[in-house]
Amino acid sequence: MPLNCADSSAWLVGKNRHLRITQFIEWLSAPIRLSESGLRKHLHRVFQPVTKYVRAAMQITQVFAVRLAILVLAMPVFLMFSLVAMVDGLVQRDLRRWGGGRESSYVYHWAKRSALPLLVLTWVIYLALPFSLHPSFVVLPCASLFALSVAVTASSFKKYL
């Protein structure tokens, strides 16, 4: 619903900032009348060529914010997987320790270094996808690999402190 000049300040009175921005864009996009003059006419002339780009930027920002919220809410999955992997790794370490198994510092350091990149990679992959994909197709494999890294790190920790 385009706003006329008399209601030009009505777009400022809104409860939601997004609604105000949308109303402002609609107000600027509405065709101007021949008798109209003033600031709106000049703003319309400047805004008209970039209308599609502004709307696209708004949609991209909304998609990015929704994906960011999804990833923040998916972090307990990483915590739960890593807790289970830590327990499993410490049990494996204890079995290796009491069974006289061999230890390798190379495996421990490799697994320790791979944990943080796996966590960051989840965020980068999901936020950078140019198409819609259910978050479980990205979060669960990355959480599983992160848990594997934590389990290997815990299991290959030193036998004796």
Backbone as JSON, one array per atom type, in Angstrom:
{
  "sequence": "MPLNCADSSAWLVGKNRHLRITQFIEWLSAPIRLSESGLRKHLHRVFQPVTKYVRAAMQITQVFAVRLAILVLAMPVFLMFSLVAMVDGLVQRDLRRWGGGRESSYVYHWAKRSALPLLVLTWVIYLALPFSLHPSFVVLPCASLFALSVAVTASSFKKYL",
  "N": [[0.84, -1.17, 0.0], [0.97, 1.97, -1.1], [2.15, 5.07, 0.21], [0.87, 8.37, 0.53], [1.83, 11.87, 0.1], [0.85, 13.29, 2.29], [0.81, 11.39, 4.23], [3.48, 10.89, 4.68], [5.09, 10.68, 6.91], [4.13, 8.47, 8.12], [5.35, 6.03, 7.73], [7.32, 5.95, 9.59], [6.11, 5.29, 11.95], [5.93, 2.48, 13.28], [5.86, -0.84, 14.64], [7.69, -2.73, 14.05], [10.94, -2.88, 12.79], [11.66, -3.91, 10.31], [9.23, -3.81, 8.98], [8.9, -1.06, 8.81], [11.0, -0.4, 7.09], [10.25, -1.77, 4.81], [7.82, -0.48, 4.25], [8.84, 2.06, 3.74], [10.31, 1.57, 1.41], [8.23, 0.82, -0.3], [6.87, 3.24, -0.32], [8.73, 4.86, -1.59], [8.85, 3.54, -4.03], [6.39, 3.84, -5.2], [4.57, 5.22, -7.93], [5.2, 8.57, -8.95], [3.24, 11.57, -8.89], [2.43, 13.97, -11.42], [2.04, 16.53, -10.44], [3.41, 16.49, -8.12], [6.06, 17.5, -6.0], [9.22, 18.09, -4.42], [11.05, 16.42, -1.79], [10.46, 13.66, -2.01], [10.16, 13.22, -4.75], [12.76, 13.56, -5.72], [14.1, 11.59, -4.26], [12.8, 9.34, -5.26], [13.65, 9.34, -7.9], [16.35, 8.8, -7.56], [16.26, 6.36, -6.22], [14.84, 4.56, -7.81], [16.39, 3.21, -9.93], [17.88, 1.36, -8.4], [16.17, -0.29, -7.04], [15.58, -3.08, -7.28], [17.98, -4.18, -6.4], [18.19, -3.34, -3.75], [16.01, -4.63, -2.58], [16.78, -7.28, -3.04], [19.09, -7.34, -1.46], [17.93, -7.04, 1.05], [16.49, -9.45, 1.26], [18.57, -11.32, 1.16], [19.91, -10.64, 3.5], [17.96, -11.35, 5.37], [17.79, -14.16, 4.94], [20.39, -14.89, 5.65], [20.39, -14.15, 8.36], [18.45, -15.91, 9.39], [19.65, -18.39, 8.85], [21.91, -18.09, 10.45], [20.75, -18.02, 12.99], [19.71, -20.61, 13.06], [22.09, -22.11, 13.06], [23.2, -21.29, 15.49], [21.31, -22.32, 17.25], [21.79, -24.98, 16.76], [24.1, -25.64, 18.02], [24.03, -27.06, 20.55], [23.92, -29.7, 19.64], [26.5, -30.24, 18.78], [27.77, -30.04, 21.25], [26.56, -32.16, 22.69], [27.26, -34.39, 21.07], [30.06, -34.22, 21.27], [30.43, -34.62, 24.01], [29.59, -37.3, 24.36], [31.47, -38.49, 22.66], [33.81, -37.8, 24.01], [33.6, -39.28, 26.39], [33.59, -41.87, 25.29], [36.12, -41.86, 24.06], [37.81, -41.56, 26.31], [37.29, -43.95, 27.63], [38.32, -45.73, 25.74], [40.98, -44.92, 25.89], [41.57, -45.67, 28.52], [41.31, -48.45, 28.32], [43.4, -48.94, 26.52], [45.52, -48.08, 28.06], [45.56, -49.84, 30.29], [45.75, -52.21, 28.98], [48.19, -52.33, 27.81], [48.67, -51.12, 25.36], [49.95, -49.37, 22.41], [51.05, -45.99, 22.05], [50.52, -43.04, 20.07], [51.81, -40.02, 19.35], [51.53, -38.55, 17.09], [48.97, -39.1, 16.0], [47.37, -38.09, 18.04], [47.99, -35.3, 18.0], [47.24, -34.65, 15.38], [44.47, -35.16, 15.47], [43.71, -33.36, 17.44], [44.28, -30.9, 16.24], [42.42, -30.9, 14.16], [39.91, -30.46, 15.2], [38.83, -27.8, 15.74], [38.78, -26.58, 13.08], [36.79, -28.23, 11.93], [34.53, -27.47, 13.32], [34.3, -24.77, 12.61], [34.06, -25.06, 9.88], [31.5, -26.05, 9.52], [29.87, -23.79, 9.97], [30.79, -22.11, 7.92], [30.21, -23.57, 5.58], [27.36, -23.9, 5.71], [26.42, -21.25, 5.87], [27.34, -20.22, 3.48], [26.11, -21.55, 1.43], [24.52, -21.38, -1.69], [21.96, -22.21, -2.2], [18.85, -23.59, -1.01], [18.95, -25.79, 1.7], [18.29, -28.42, 3.89], [19.17, -28.0, 7.3], [20.11, -30.22, 8.74], [21.48, -31.82, 6.96], [23.94, -30.67, 6.78], [24.78, -30.02, 9.38], [24.68, -32.42, 10.98], [26.55, -34.34, 9.71], [28.94, -32.84, 10.02], [29.0, -32.49, 12.8], [29.26, -35.13, 13.55], [31.8, -35.76, 12.48], [33.29, -33.95, 13.99], [32.84, -35.04, 16.54], [34.12, -37.5, 16.17], [36.74, -36.59, 15.9], [37.11, -35.54, 18.49], [36.83, -37.89, 19.99], [39.0, -39.43, 19.05], [41.07, -37.76, 19.83], [40.78, -37.84, 22.65], [41.13, -40.58, 23.1], [43.71, -41.09, 22.25], [45.29, -39.73, 23.98], [48.02, -39.16, 26.3], [49.32, -42.07, 27.95], [50.34, -42.1, 30.5], [50.44, -39.62, 32.96]],
  "CA": [[0.0, 0.0, 0.0], [1.81, 3.16, -1.15], [1.77, 6.19, 1.06], [0.89, 9.65, -0.19], [2.67, 12.88, 0.73], [0.3, 13.67, 3.58], [1.17, 10.33, 5.17], [4.9, 10.6, 4.49], [5.73, 10.31, 8.18], [3.47, 7.27, 8.65], [6.26, 4.88, 7.66], [8.15, 5.97, 10.79], [5.35, 4.82, 13.09], [5.73, 1.04, 13.15], [6.42, -1.6, 15.75], [8.74, -3.58, 13.55], [11.86, -2.12, 11.94], [11.56, -4.44, 8.95], [8.0, -3.28, 8.41], [9.15, 0.34, 8.47], [11.86, -0.35, 5.91], [9.42, -2.21, 3.69], [6.9, 0.61, 3.93], [9.64, 3.13, 3.14], [10.61, 1.16, 0.03], [6.98, 0.93, -1.05], [6.58, 4.67, -0.46], [9.62, 5.38, -2.63], [8.6, 2.86, -5.3], [5.1, 4.23, -5.77], [4.74, 6.22, -9.0], [4.97, 9.96, -8.53], [2.27, 12.33, -9.68], [3.05, 15.1, -12.13], [1.96, 17.73, -9.62], [4.2, 16.29, -6.9], [7.41, 18.05, -5.98], [9.82, 17.98, -3.1], [12.07, 15.41, -1.49], [10.06, 12.34, -2.5], [10.4, 13.17, -6.19], [14.2, 13.37, -5.91], [14.43, 10.26, -3.74], [12.26, 8.36, -6.21], [14.52, 9.35, -9.08], [17.6, 8.14, -7.18], [16.01, 5.01, -5.74], [14.21, 3.71, -8.83], [17.31, 2.27, -10.61], [18.47, 0.37, -7.5], [15.1, -0.93, -6.26], [15.74, -4.54, -7.27], [19.16, -4.54, -5.63], [17.88, -3.11, -2.34], [15.13, -5.73, -2.15], [17.6, -8.49, -3.01], [19.95, -7.25, -0.28], [17.09, -7.3, 2.22], [16.19, -10.88, 1.32], [19.81, -12.01, 1.5], [20.14, -10.4, 4.92], [17.0, -12.17, 6.12], [18.2, -15.56, 4.84], [21.61, -15.02, 6.44], [20.03, -14.1, 9.78], [17.75, -17.15, 9.73], [20.66, -19.45, 8.88], [22.75, -17.87, 11.63], [19.97, -18.46, 14.15], [19.66, -22.08, 13.01], [23.39, -22.64, 13.49], [23.35, -21.05, 16.94], [20.45, -23.29, 17.93], [22.31, -26.32, 16.53], [25.33, -25.85, 18.79], [23.92, -28.14, 21.53], [24.21, -30.99, 18.99], [27.95, -30.4, 18.86], [28.1, -30.28, 22.66], [26.13, -33.51, 23.05], [28.11, -35.35, 20.35], [31.42, -34.19, 21.81], [30.4, -35.23, 25.34], [29.56, -38.75, 24.15], [32.76, -38.86, 22.08], [34.83, -37.67, 25.05], [33.47, -40.45, 27.26], [34.04, -43.03, 24.53], [37.57, -41.75, 23.9], [38.48, -41.81, 27.58], [37.19, -45.39, 27.87], [39.32, -46.35, 24.85], [42.3, -44.6, 26.46], [41.76, -46.48, 29.71], [41.55, -49.81, 27.85], [44.75, -48.96, 25.96], [46.46, -47.88, 29.15], [45.65, -51.04, 31.11], [46.03, -53.36, 28.13], [49.56, -52.25, 27.32], [48.67, -50.69, 23.96], [50.96, -48.38, 22.01], [50.5, -44.64, 21.86], [51.11, -42.3, 18.98], [51.59, -38.59, 19.54], [51.13, -38.0, 15.8], [47.51, -39.21, 15.89], [46.8, -37.16, 19.01], [48.13, -33.92, 17.53], [46.42, -34.51, 14.18], [43.05, -35.09, 15.87], [43.51, -32.11, 18.19], [44.28, -29.77, 15.29], [41.29, -30.96, 13.23], [38.63, -30.22, 15.88], [38.32, -26.44, 15.51], [38.36, -26.37, 11.69], [35.52, -28.9, 11.65], [33.48, -26.65, 13.9], [34.18, -23.56, 11.79], [33.64, -25.47, 8.55], [30.05, -26.16, 9.53], [29.32, -22.44, 9.82], [31.14, -21.58, 6.6], [29.46, -24.3, 4.54], [25.93, -23.64, 5.74], [26.15, -19.84, 5.58], [27.75, -19.87, 2.12], [25.36, -22.28, 0.42], [23.67, -20.49, -2.49], [20.66, -22.82, -2.39], [18.21, -24.01, 0.22], [19.26, -27.14, 2.1], [17.92, -28.65, 5.29], [20.39, -27.88, 8.1], [20.62, -31.49, 9.24], [22.4, -32.37, 5.97], [25.24, -30.05, 7.0], [25.15, -30.01, 10.8], [24.92, -33.76, 11.51], [27.86, -34.89, 9.31], [30.04, -32.08, 10.62], [29.01, -32.82, 14.22], [29.81, -36.49, 13.67], [33.25, -35.66, 12.28], [33.82, -33.27, 15.17], [32.82, -36.02, 17.62], [35.19, -38.44, 15.87], [37.98, -35.91, 16.24], [37.21, -35.47, 19.95], [37.04, -39.25, 20.48], [40.38, -39.82, 18.74], [41.93, -36.95, 20.7], [40.72, -38.36, 24.01], [41.63, -41.94, 23.18], [45.15, -41.13, 22.0], [46.0, -38.91, 24.97], [49.13, -39.89, 26.95], [48.94, -43.14, 28.87], [50.76, -41.74, 31.87], [50.61, -38.17, 33.1]],
  "C": [[0.89, 1.24, 0.0], [1.25, 4.29, -0.3], [1.79, 7.47, 0.24], [1.71, 10.66, 0.62], [2.16, 13.27, 2.11], [0.67, 12.64, 4.65], [2.65, 9.98, 5.1], [5.6, 10.23, 5.79], [5.11, 9.05, 8.77], [4.4, 6.06, 8.63], [7.18, 4.84, 8.87], [7.44, 5.36, 12.0], [5.04, 3.34, 12.89], [6.37, 0.33, 14.32], [7.63, -2.4, 15.31], [9.63, -2.79, 12.6], [11.78, -2.61, 10.5], [10.31, -3.91, 8.25], [8.18, -1.83, 8.0], [9.99, 0.45, 7.21], [11.07, -0.74, 4.68], [8.45, -1.12, 3.27], [7.63, 1.78, 3.28], [9.96, 2.8, 1.69], [9.36, 1.25, -0.84], [6.63, 2.39, -1.3], [7.45, 5.29, -1.56], [9.32, 4.78, -4.01], [7.29, 3.28, -5.97], [5.33, 5.3, -6.84], [4.41, 7.62, -8.49], [3.96, 10.62, -9.45], [2.99, 13.51, -10.34], [3.06, 16.36, -11.27], [2.84, 17.64, -8.37], [5.59, 16.88, -7.06], [7.96, 17.87, -4.57], [10.81, 16.83, -3.0], [11.72, 14.04, -2.07], [10.35, 12.18, -3.99], [11.88, 12.89, -6.47], [14.65, 12.0, -5.4], [13.96, 9.16, -4.68], [13.16, 8.25, -7.44], [15.85, 8.64, -8.78], [17.37, 6.66, -6.88], [15.52, 4.07, -6.83], [15.19, 2.77, -9.52], [17.84, 1.16, -9.71], [17.43, -0.39, -6.68], [15.29, -2.43, -6.16], [16.9, -4.95, -6.38], [18.94, -4.36, -4.12], [17.0, -4.23, -1.81], [15.9, -7.05, -2.08], [18.52, -8.49, -1.79], [19.16, -7.51, 1.0], [16.79, -8.79, 2.35], [17.43, -11.7, 1.69], [20.13, -11.84, 2.97], [19.2, -11.23, 5.78], [17.4, -13.65, 6.09], [19.44, -15.81, 5.69], [21.29, -15.03, 7.93], [19.32, -15.37, 10.22], [18.74, -18.3, 9.81], [21.58, -19.31, 10.09], [22.03, -18.33, 12.89], [19.88, -19.98, 14.2], [20.97, -22.68, 13.49], [23.62, -22.42, 14.98], [22.51, -22.06, 17.72], [20.9, -24.73, 17.72], [23.58, -26.61, 17.34], [25.19, -26.89, 19.91], [24.15, -29.53, 20.94], [25.7, -31.26, 19.06], [28.39, -30.72, 20.29], [27.74, -31.72, 23.06], [27.0, -34.57, 22.36], [29.52, -35.38, 20.94], [31.48, -34.78, 23.21], [30.41, -36.76, 25.24], [30.91, -39.23, 23.6], [33.88, -38.78, 23.12], [34.79, -38.88, 25.99], [33.98, -41.7, 26.54], [35.56, -43.01, 24.36], [38.33, -42.03, 25.18], [38.39, -43.29, 27.98], [38.21, -46.13, 27.01], [40.74, -46.1, 25.38], [42.58, -45.48, 27.66], [42.02, -47.94, 29.32], [42.96, -49.94, 27.27], [45.79, -48.88, 27.05], [46.65, -49.17, 29.96], [45.94, -52.28, 30.27], [47.42, -53.35, 27.54], [49.64, -51.86, 25.86], [49.71, -49.62, 23.68], [50.28, -47.02, 21.85], [51.25, -43.94, 20.74], [50.79, -40.83, 19.18], [51.16, -37.92, 18.23], [49.61, -38.0, 15.65], [46.85, -38.22, 16.83], [46.85, -35.72, 18.49], [47.33, -33.66, 16.26], [44.95, -34.33, 14.55], [42.76, -33.79, 16.61], [43.44, -30.91, 17.25], [43.06, -29.77, 14.38], [39.96, -30.59, 13.89], [38.05, -28.84, 15.55], [37.95, -26.17, 14.06], [37.05, -27.07, 11.34], [34.35, -28.11, 12.19], [33.22, -25.4, 13.04], [33.66, -23.9, 10.39], [32.13, -25.61, 8.44], [29.4, -24.8, 9.26], [29.58, -21.91, 8.41], [30.31, -22.26, 5.51], [28.0, -23.88, 4.54], [25.6, -22.18, 5.42], [26.46, -19.48, 4.13], [26.96, -20.61, 1.05], [24.44, -21.35, -0.37], [22.27, -21.05, -2.75], [20.13, -23.29, -1.04], [18.51, -25.49, 0.48], [18.9, -27.3, 3.57], [19.19, -28.67, 6.14], [20.95, -29.21, 8.6], [21.58, -32.15, 8.25], [23.8, -31.77, 6.1], [25.69, -30.25, 8.45], [25.5, -31.42, 11.29], [26.22, -34.4, 11.02], [29.04, -34.15, 9.94], [30.14, -32.35, 12.13], [29.57, -34.21, 14.45], [31.33, -36.49, 13.48], [33.94, -34.96, 13.44], [33.89, -34.23, 16.35], [33.91, -37.07, 17.41], [36.55, -37.85, 16.23], [38.18, -35.84, 17.75], [37.49, -36.86, 20.53], [38.48, -39.71, 20.23], [41.35, -39.03, 19.61], [41.95, -37.51, 22.11], [41.32, -39.75, 24.11], [43.14, -42.02, 22.98], [45.93, -40.2, 22.92], [47.03, -39.78, 25.68], [48.6, -40.96, 27.91], [49.23, -42.73, 30.31], [50.99, -40.24, 31.93], [51.77, -37.82, 33.91]]
}
